Amino acid sequence: MTQRERQEHAKKTIFQAALAEFGAQPYDTVTMDRICSRHGISKGMMYHYFSSKDELFLLCVKELFQSLQVYIQEESTQIQKENSHAAIRQYFMLRERFFAREPAWEVIFESAMVHMPEHLRADILELRRPVREMNRRFLQEVIAEMSLRPAVKAEHAARYLESLECVFRRILEQYCAKDDPKDARSMLAAAEEVLDMLLLGILKR
């Protein structure tokens, strides 16, 4: 193994250890010492390649958003945009199914977006930008097919739906606080309930 290969192997080992920790614990509870002690990594090797927990966390967040983007791009090709409500519902639920399939990514997403470390806000939002732009393109295409109320402009509808996408996880967290669903199926069902109410409202017209 060459020196470069050894270096890459060491960095990959540390990164995988960080993924395991940030994918199991909230950001605040993870420390460099914890990563080292739980995964047999010497502090010398750790600090040779990574200067701080934040550097490792942002690498995990970057990997999360890249994986999420690839998944949504692949799966959203099956969505029929002519039925706007169904299309938006299916698109939002893609993310929930991604997290149901990969629970560790959900923990990292919660740490990054729902309980965002304020000092990392700018970095996290920049890492999320490609996903946000992908979402915006999809929503604009769907809104173009919608029959909006006369008072609602297309740009306002797009802004509203983007806002829902940003706060949906926080709303879902509060909605599920009483029942506390343990399995992925129950969480997906709750997500669909919340999404329908957000998209259709709760008042009879």
Backbone hydrogen bonds, N-H to C=O, Kabsch-Sander energy under -0.5 kcal/mol:
donor,donor_aa,acceptor,acceptor_aa,energy
6,R,2,T,-2.4
7,Q,3,Q,-2.4
8,E,4,R,-2.5
9,H,5,E,-2.4
10,A,6,R,-2.4
11,K,7,Q,-2.5
12,K,8,E,-2.4
13,T,9,H,-2.3
14,I,10,A,-2.2
15,F,11,K,-2.5
16,Q,12,K,-2.7
17,A,13,T,-1.8
18,A,14,I,-2.4
19,L,15,F,-2.6
20,A,16,Q,-2.0
21,E,17,A,-1.9
22,F,18,A,-3.1
23,G,19,L,-1.8
24,A,21,E,-1.4
25,Q,21,E,-2.1
29,T,26,P,-1.2
30,V,26,P,-0.8
30,V,27,Y,-1.0
35,I,31,T,-2.1
36,C,32,M,-2.4
37,S,33,D,-2.9
38,R,34,R,-2.4
39,H,35,I,-1.0
40,G,36,C,-0.6
41,I,36,C,-2.1
46,M,42,S,-2.5
47,Y,43,K,-2.8
48,H,44,G,-1.0
49,Y,45,M,-1.2
49,Y,46,M,-0.8
50,F,46,M,-2.8
56,L,52,S,-1.4
57,F,53,K,-2.8
58,L,54,D,-2.6
59,L,55,E,-1.4
60,C,56,L,-1.9
61,V,57,F,-2.5
62,K,58,L,-2.4
63,E,59,L,-2.2
64,L,60,C,-2.3
65,F,61,V,-2.5
66,Q,62,K,-2.1
67,S,63,E,-2.3
68,L,64,L,-2.7
69,Q,65,F,-2.4
70,V,66,Q,-2.1
71,Y,67,S,-2.2
72,I,68,L,-2.6
73,Q,69,Q,-2.5
74,E,70,V,-2.1
75,E,71,Y,-2.6
76,S,72,I,-2.7
77,T,74,E,-0.5
78,Q,75,E,-1.3
79,I,76,S,-1.5
81,K,79,I,-0.7
83,N,80,Q,-0.6
84,S,82,E,-1.2
87,A,83,N,-2.6
88,I,84,S,-2.6
89,R,85,H,-2.4
90,Q,86,A,-2.7
91,Y,87,A,-2.4
92,F,88,I,-2.7
93,M,89,R,-2.2
94,L,90,Q,-1.1
94,L,91,Y,-0.6
95,R,91,Y,-0.8
95,R,92,F,-0.7
96,E,92,F,-1.0
97,R,93,M,-2.5
98,F,94,L,-2.1
99,F,95,R,-2.2
100,A,96,E,-2.1
101,R,97,R,-1.9
102,E,98,F,-1.8
105,W,102,E,-0.9
106,E,102,E,-1.2
107,V,103,P,-1.7
108,I,104,A,-1.9
109,F,105,W,-2.7
110,E,106,E,-2.7
111,S,107,V,-2.1
112,A,108,I,-2.2
113,M,109,F,-3.4
114,V,109,F,-0.8
114,V,110,E,-0.8
115,H,110,E,-2.9
120,L,117,P,-2.0
121,R,118,E,-1.4
124,I,120,L,-2.8
125,L,121,R,-2.7
126,E,122,A,-1.8
127,L,123,D,-2.0
128,R,124,I,-1.9
129,R,125,L,-0.8
129,R,126,E,-0.5
131,V,128,R,-0.8
132,R,128,R,-2.3
133,E,129,R,-2.7
134,M,130,P,-1.9
135,N,131,V,-2.6
136,R,132,R,-2.5
137,R,133,E,-2.2
138,F,134,M,-2.0
139,L,135,N,-2.7
140,Q,136,R,-2.5
141,E,137,R,-1.9
142,V,138,F,-2.1
143,I,139,L,-2.9
144,A,140,Q,-1.6
145,E,142,V,-1.6
146,M,143,I,-1.5
148,L,146,M,-0.9
152,V,149,R,-2.0
153,K,151,A,-0.6
157,A,153,K,-2.3
158,A,154,A,-2.4
159,R,155,E,-2.0
160,Y,156,H,-2.5
161,L,157,A,-2.4
162,E,158,A,-2.3
163,S,159,R,-2.2
164,L,160,Y,-2.2
165,E,161,L,-2.1
166,C,162,E,-1.6
167,V,163,S,-2.0
168,F,164,L,-1.7
171,I,167,V,-2.3
172,L,168,F,-2.8
173,E,169,R,-2.1
174,Q,170,R,-1.9
175,Y,171,I,-2.6
176,C,172,L,-2.1
177,A,174,Q,-1.0
180,D,176,C,-3.3
187,M,183,D,-2.0
188,L,184,A,-2.5
189,A,185,R,-2.1
190,A,186,S,-2.3
191,A,187,M,-2.3
192,E,188,L,-2.1
193,E,189,A,-2.0
194,V,190,A,-2.5
195,L,191,A,-2.4
196,D,192,E,-2.3
197,M,193,E,-1.9
198,L,194,V,-2.3
199,L,195,L,-2.4
200,L,196,D,-2.7
201,G,197,M,-1.9
